[in-house]
Amino acid sequence: MARPSKLLDEEIVNRANEGLKKLGKSGLVARKLQAIIAAKKYGITKASLFYFTTKKSLIKWIKELKEESIKSLEVQAGRGRKFILNPSQEEEVKGWINDNCNITINQVRLLIQDKMNIKLSISTVHRMMQRLRFSYITPRPSHYKKDKKLGVEFKKKSSEEN
């Protein structure tokens, strides 16, 4: 048996057992609690090998449970995707789109490249436009030889029949 850890005491193991009873045996937090309980019985090294994690992670979990609560063992939000354009530049792009509502994503990309010297991909510009609450909706194209009078006449006749 491994040398007993000074980090683990009965209070931490009891807290882990109580949390495990509330959560059940499935889920990531429950797995972390099981690893903490196993670390008390078999040692940190063997428990980390059994649960396919590092000793450093297991020690971190023990410290989090000791200092805070079971909530601290839950997966925290990540940093997410970093924005390439700052808010003032995004406002400028928003103005371009408001001025010309028929502007394409590629035209926005080229404008950003020319005016701001920032090279963006089409998908990045599309994500930015979605974040700015713009959608890319275009009307169905109509043929240049289409007779508009026939369309109006058709609409009149179809409404009379109903």
Secondary structure, DSSP 8 states (H G I E B T S, - for coil): -----SS--HHHHHHHHHHHHHH-S-SHHHHHHHHHHHHHHH-HHHHHHHTT--HHHHHHHHHHHHHS-GGGGS---------SS-HHHHHHHHHHHHH-TT--HHHHHHHHHHHH-----HHHHHHHHHHTT----------TT--HHHHHHHHHHHHHH-
